[in-house]
Amino acid sequence: MTQSLVLFFSLCAVLTVLLSLVVIFPWLKAKKATDNQLMSVNVKVFGERIAELDADKAAGLIDDAHYQAQITELKRQLLDAQTVAESHAPVGAKGRAIVMIWIPILAAVAYLTTADRTPVFALWQAQDTVGQVADDLLTGKIDTPPEWATKDSAALISAMQTNVHHHAYDANRWMRLSELFMMLDAKPQAMEALARANRLEPDNDEIALTFAQTSFFVNDGKLDTASRNALLSILAKTPTHEGALMMMAMGEAKAGNFSEAKAWIARLRSSLVASSGDRSEALASLDKLVANIDAQEAQIAQGVAVTVAISPAMVSQIKPEDVLFVSIGEQTGGAPYAVKRLSASELSANQVVVSLSDLDAMMPSRTLSSGRASGKVLVVNARISSSGNAIAQSGDLSANPVVLDKQSAVSLTISQVVP
């Protein structure tokens, strides 16, 4: 920490001195000797002009009034020249020294009194105490920090983040930083670190798979565009990569794309059968996964396909962070039997088709099938919420509810504002 402080204040001193030189540089230029010579010339010209006026008056060429006026004007011009010369007199050595000393002092005082440097000092201290430990962790030299380094976890985390940013093109350091964020349950930061690692080394299959797996679990089993592309890049090079094939199958199944999920499972099964060794346990797991997909398909087939559109006049009111709720519940109110939460941005250009079934029940005992069997009047609702609250609030955009009878498909149009 001491070395850092010395370096910091040394740089401050150099910068302030340079600034001082810039400010007083014009004063440092020596006045040319011609300044005094110019004044002497002015006096000489004045004397010659006086002599000419005296001669003209003696010869009777000018009268006394004109003579006095010319003499007065010459005196005024000589006085003005003397005033200008004195006002531009060079600053002495004492004045220069005062400026050079006080500018750095005032700059340092302003810096120390107006800026709170506590976080900076804390960072420097962390670098000095656990900086090497952080580097060893990020480079894989050690797997766990020593006990003394964990006593101040904030300092260790700060040192690790600083280390990674100082080695911003090292993908492995970003990977290890993401592991730290996951341990701290800082999921957005972990995903950002993994995304950076993947961008730095797009051909690294281990990084790409870790990025896709982490994204899958962070997003509740959904594959977004970035994670899907990472998996497809792995499969483009290694078509039989078991981890990538399984992730694609699970992601498609979670998204309700069951035919695509089964296709990925078939590819994985072929790879397992062709590989050496006993793969019976893995094949049995695939059979269970296929059976689970078949069961989900059967449940969805008994559900309702809800087509949601929005009135063109309402499109401009949708914000990117708004949430679309599509639900089926009793006409009299209460918890819905099935509900899905989507991004409202999907409605900004086109309609969206939402499948509601027993898979979308909020409680295992309160399913869409049980609601239909109860004989109560069920209605289908669609609402866009700016707050993300599941309960309707004033200002939300909504559709007129549609009574659900035995039909398997319903259409709704969001066209009104909740009062």
C-alpha positions in Angstrom: 0.0 0.0 0.0 2.9 2.4 0.8 4.4 2.0 -2.6 1.0 2.7 -4.3 0.6 5.8 -2.2 4.1 7.1 -3.1 3.5 6.4 -6.8 0.1 8.1 -6.7 1.2 11.3 -4.9 4.3 11.5 -7.1 2.2 11.5 -10.2 -0.1 14.2 -8.6 3.0 16.3 -7.9 4.3 16.0 -11.4 0.9 16.9 -12.9 0.5 19.9 -10.8 3.9 21.2 -11.6 3.3 20.8 -15.3 0.0 22.7 -14.9 1.9 25.4 -13.0 4.4 25.7 -15.8 1.6 26.0 -18.4 -0.1 28.7 -16.4 3.1 30.9 -15.8 4.9 30.0 -19.0 4.3 33.4 -20.5 5.8 35.0 -17.4 9.0 33.0 -17.8 9.8 34.6 -21.1 12.4 37.3 -20.7 11.2 40.7 -21.9 13.2 41.8 -24.9 15.6 44.7 -24.4 13.8 46.6 -27.2 11.2 47.6 -24.6 13.4 50.3 -23.1 14.8 51.2 -26.5 11.3 51.9 -27.7 10.7 54.3 -24.9 14.0 56.1 -25.7 12.9 56.4 -29.3 9.6 57.9 -28.2 11.3 60.5 -26.1 13.6 61.4 -28.9 10.8 61.8 -31.4 8.9 63.9 -28.8 11.9 66.3 -28.5 12.3 66.6 -32.3 8.6 67.4 -32.6 8.8 70.1 -29.9 11.7 71.6 -31.7 9.8 71.7 -35.0 6.8 73.4 -33.3 9.1 76.0 -31.7 10.6 76.7 -35.1 7.2 77.0 -36.7 6.0 79.4 -34.0 9.1 81.5 -34.3 8.6 81.8 -38.1 5.0 82.8 -37.6 3.6 79.7 -39.3 1.4 78.8 -36.4 -0.3 80.8 -33.7 0.1 80.4 -30.0 -3.3 78.5 -29.5 -2.3 75.9 -32.2 1.2 75.6 -30.6 -0.2 74.8 -27.1 -2.7 72.3 -28.5 0.1 70.4 -30.3 2.3 70.4 -27.3 -0.5 69.0 -25.1 -1.3 66.2 -27.6 2.4 65.2 -27.7 2.6 65.0 -23.9 -0.5 62.8 -23.8 0.9 60.4 -26.4 4.2 60.1 -24.5 2.3 59.5 -21.2 0.2 56.7 -22.9 3.3 55.0 -24.2 4.9 55.1 -20.7 1.7 53.7 -19.1 1.6 50.7 -21.5 5.2 49.9 -20.9 4.8 49.9 -17.1 1.6 47.8 -17.2 3.5 45.0 -19.1 6.4 44.9 -16.7 7.7 41.3 -16.3 6.9 39.5 -13.1 9.7 39.1 -10.7 11.3 35.9 -9.4 9.3 36.2 -6.1 5.9 36.3 -7.9 6.9 33.3 -10.0 7.9 31.3 -7.0 4.6 32.1 -5.2 2.5 30.8 -8.1 4.6 27.7 -8.6 4.3 26.8 -4.9 0.6 27.6 -4.3 -0.9 25.9 -7.4 0.3 22.4 -6.3 -0.7 23.2 -2.7 -4.2 24.3 -3.6 -4.7 21.4 -6.0 -3.7 18.9 -3.3 -6.0 20.6 -0.7 -8.9 20.5 -3.1 -8.3 16.9 -4.0 -8.1 15.8 -0.3 -11.1 17.8 0.9 -13.6 17.2 -1.9 -13.0 13.5 -2.9 -13.8 10.5 -0.8 -10.9 8.2 -1.6 -11.9 5.5 1.0 -12.9 2.9 -1.6 -9.7 3.5 -3.6 -7.5 3.1 -0.4 -9.5 -0.1 0.4 -8.8 -1.4 -3.1 -5.1 -0.7 -2.8 -5.0 -2.4 0.6 -6.7 -5.4 -0.8 -4.3 -5.6 -3.7 -1.3 -5.5 -1.3 -2.7 -8.1 1.1 -4.6 -10.7 -1.0 -3.6 -9.7 -4.6 -1.2 -12.7 -5.0 -3.8 -15.1 -3.6 -6.4 -13.7 -6.1 -3.9 -14.3 -8.9 -3.2 -17.8 -7.8 -6.9 -18.6 -7.6 -7.6 -17.2 -11.1 -4.6 -19.0 -12.7 -5.4 -22.4 -11.1 -2.3 -22.5 -8.9 -4.5 -23.1 -5.9 -8.1 -24.3 -5.7 -9.1 -22.8 -2.4 -7.7 -19.6 -0.7 -5.8 -19.8 2.6 -7.9 -19.4 5.7 -6.4 -16.0 6.5 -7.4 -14.6 3.1 -11.0 -15.6 3.6 -11.4 -13.5 6.7 -12.0 -10.5 4.5 -14.0 -11.9 1.7 -14.9 -8.5 0.3 -11.2 -7.7 -0.2 -10.5 -11.0 -1.9 -13.5 -10.6 -4.3 -12.4 -7.0 -5.1 -8.8 -8.2 -5.7 -10.1 -11.0 -8.0 -12.2 -8.6 -10.0 -9.4 -6.2 -10.4 -7.0 -9.0 -11.5 -9.4 -10.2 -14.2 -9.9 -6.7 -15.6 -6.1 -6.3 -15.7 -6.0 -9.5 -17.7 -9.1 -8.8 -19.7 -8.1 -11.1 -22.6 -7.6 -14.2 -20.4 -10.7 -16.4 -20.9 -9.7 -18.8 -18.1 -9.6 -16.0 -15.5 -13.1 -14.9 -16.6 -14.2 -18.6 -16.2 -12.9 -18.7 -12.6 -14.4 -15.4 -11.8 -17.8 -16.7 -12.9 -17.4 -19.6 -10.5 -16.9 -17.1 -7.7 -20.0 -15.2 -8.7 -22.1 -18.4 -8.8 -20.9 -19.3 -5.3 -22.1 -15.9 -4.2 -25.4 -16.4 -6.0 -24.6 -13.4 -8.2 -26.1 -15.0 -11.4 -26.2 -12.0 -13.7 -22.5 -11.2 -13.0 -21.6 -14.9 -13.5 -23.3 -15.0 -16.8 -21.6 -11.8 -18.0 -18.2 -13.3 -17.0 -19.0 -16.5 -18.9 -20.2 -14.6 -21.9 -16.9 -12.7 -22.0 -14.9 -15.9 -21.7 -17.0 -17.4 -24.6 -16.4 -14.4 -26.8 -12.6 -14.5 -26.1 -12.4 -18.2 -27.0 -15.4 -19.1 -29.2 -13.7 -22.4 -30.2 -13.2 -23.6 -26.7 -15.8 -26.4 -26.3 -15.4 -26.5 -22.5 -16.1 -22.8 -22.1 -19.0 -23.0 -24.5 -20.6 -25.9 -22.7 -20.2 -24.4 -19.3 -21.7 -21.1 -20.6 -24.7 -23.0 -22.1 -25.2 -25.2 -19.0 -25.1 -22.2 -16.6 -27.4 -20.2 -18.8 -29.8 -23.2 -18.9 -30.1 -23.5 -15.1 -30.1 -19.7 -14.5 -33.0 -19.3 -16.9 -35.1 -22.1 -15.4 -34.2 -24.7 -18.0 -34.6 -22.5 -21.0 -32.1 -22.1 -23.8 -31.7 -18.5 -25.0 -30.2 -17.5 -28.3 -26.6 -17.2 -27.0 -26.6 -20.6 -25.2 -28.2 -22.3 -28.1 -25.6 -20.9 -30.5 -22.8 -22.1 -28.2 -24.2 -25.6 -28.2 -24.7 -25.6 -32.0 -21.1 -24.4 -32.4 -19.9 -27.4 -30.4 -22.0 -29.9 -32.4 -20.8 -28.4 -35.7 -17.3 -29.5 -34.8 -18.2 -32.6 -32.8 -21.6 -34.0 -33.9 -21.5 -36.7 -31.2 -20.7 -34.5 -28.2 -22.9 -36.1 -25.6 -23.1 -33.1 -23.2 -24.2 -30.7 -26.0 -26.8 -33.2 -27.4 -28.3 -33.7 -23.9 -28.5 -29.9 -23.3 -30.3 -29.4 -26.7 -32.8 -32.2 -25.9 -33.5 -30.8 -22.5 -33.8 -27.2 -23.8 -36.3 -28.2 -26.6 -38.3 -30.3 -24.1 -38.6 -27.4 -21.7 -39.6 -25.1 -24.5 -42.4 -27.5 -25.5 -40.7 -28.4 -28.8 -41.2 -32.1 -28.2 -40.5 -33.4 -31.7 -37.1 -31.5 -31.8 -36.3 -32.8 -28.4 -36.9 -36.4 -29.5 -34.8 -35.9 -32.5 -31.8 -34.8 -30.3 -32.4 -37.8 -28.0 -32.3 -40.1 -31.1 -29.0 -38.6 -32.1 -27.7 -39.1 -28.6 -28.9 -42.6 -28.4 -27.2 -43.5 -31.7 -23.9 -42.0 -30.3 -24.2 -44.1 -27.1 -25.0 -47.3 -28.9 -22.0 -46.8 -31.2 -19.6 -46.1 -28.3 -17.7 -48.8 -26.5 -18.4 -49.9 -23.0 -21.5 -50.5 -21.0 -23.9 -47.6 -21.7 -27.1 -49.3 -20.5 -27.6 -46.8 -17.6 -27.3 -43.8 -19.9 -29.7 -45.5 -22.4 -32.2 -46.2 -19.6 -32.1 -42.5 -18.6 -32.9 -41.5 -22.2 -35.9 -43.9 -22.1 -37.2 -42.2 -19.0 -36.7 -38.8 -20.6 -38.7 -39.9 -23.7 -41.4 -41.3 -21.5 -41.6 -38.0 -19.6 -41.8 -36.1 -22.9 -44.7 -38.4 -24.1 -46.5 -37.7 -20.9 -46.1 -33.9 -21.3 -47.4 -34.2 -24.9 -50.5 -36.0 -23.7 -51.2 -33.4 -21.1 -50.7 -30.5 -23.5 -53.0 -32.3 -26.0 -55.7 -32.0 -23.4 -55.0 -28.4 -22.7 -55.9 -25.1 -24.4 -54.1 -23.2 -27.2 -54.5 -19.5 -26.5 -53.8 -17.1 -29.3 -53.1 -13.6 -27.9 -52.9 -10.5 -30.1 -52.8 -6.9 -29.3 -54.7 -4.0 -30.8 -52.5 -1.8 -33.0 -53.4 1.2 -31.0 -51.9 -0.4 -27.9 -48.6 -1.5 -29.4 -46.8 1.8 -28.6 -47.7 1.4 -24.9 -45.7 -1.8 -24.5 -42.3 -1.4 -22.9 -39.4 -4.0 -23.2 -39.6 -4.9 -19.5 -43.4 -5.5 -19.5 -44.8 -9.0 -18.7 -47.6 -10.9 -20.4 -49.7 -13.1 -18.2 -52.0 -15.7 -19.8 -54.2 -17.7 -17.4 -57.3 -19.8 -16.9 -59.3 -19.5 -13.8 -62.8 -19.4 -12.3 -65.1 -16.6 -13.4 -65.7 -15.7 -9.8 -62.0 -15.2 -9.1 -59.3 -17.0 -7.1 -56.0 -18.6 -7.9 -55.8 -19.7 -11.6 -55.7 -23.3 -12.7 -53.1 -22.7 -15.3 -50.9 -19.6 -15.9 -47.9 -18.6 -18.0 -45.6 -15.6 -17.7 -44.0 -14.3 -20.9 -42.2 -11.3 -22.1 -44.7 -8.8 -23.6 -42.2 -7.9 -26.3 -43.3 -11.0 -28.1 -46.6 -9.2 -28.8 -45.1 -6.0 -30.2 -45.0 -7.3 -33.8 -47.0 -10.5 -34.0 -49.5 -12.5 -32.1 -48.3 -15.3 -29.8 -49.8 -18.7 -29.2 -49.6 -20.0 -25.6 -50.4 -23.5 -24.6 -52.0 -23.9 -21.1 -52.4 -27.3 -19.6 -51.9 -29.2 -16.4 -48.2 -28.6 -16.8 -48.8 -24.9 -16.0 -50.6 -25.4 -12.7 -49.5 -23.3 -9.8 -50.3 -26.1 -7.3 -50.3 -29.9 -8.0 -53.8 -30.3 -6.7 -55.3 -27.3 -8.7 -54.8 -28.3 -12.3 -56.8 -27.4 -15.4 -58.2 -30.9 -15.7 -59.6 -30.7 -12.1 -61.0 -27.2 -12.9 -62.8 -28.5 -15.9 -64.1 -31.6 -14.1 -65.5 -29.4 -11.2 -68.2 -28.0 -13.5 -67.4 -24.4 -12.6 -67.3 -21.6 -15.2 -63.8 -21.1 -16.3 -62.5 -18.0 -18.2 -59.3 -17.3 -20.2 -57.5 -14.0 -19.4 -54.6 -12.2 -20.9 -52.9 -9.1 -19.3 -49.8 -7.0 -19.8 -48.3 -5.8 -16.6 -45.7 -3.0 -16.3 -44.9 -3.9 -12.7 -44.7 -7.7 -13.3 -47.2 -8.2 -10.5 -49.5 -11.3 -10.9 -52.4 -9.3 -9.5 -54.1 -6.8 -11.9 -53.3 -3.2 -11.2 -54.5 0.1 -12.6 -52.9 0.9 -15.9 -52.3 -2.7 -17.0 -53.4 -3.6 -20.5 -55.9 -6.5 -20.7 -58.2 -8.4 -23.0 -61.9 -9.2 -22.5 -62.1 -12.6 -20.8 -63.4 -15.5 -22.9 -65.5 -18.3 -21.3 -63.9 -21.7 -21.7 -66.2 -24.5 -22.4 -65.0 -27.7 -24.2 -63.0 -25.9 -26.9 -59.3 -26.5 -27.2 -58.4 -23.2 -28.8 -59.2 -19.6 -27.8 -58.3 -16.2 -29.2 -57.9 -13.0 -27.2 -57.1 -9.4 -28.2 -55.6 -7.0 -25.7 -57.5 -3.8 -26.3 -58.3 -2.0 -23.0 -56.7 -0.5 -20.0 -57.4 -1.6 -16.5 -59.1 1.3 -14.6 
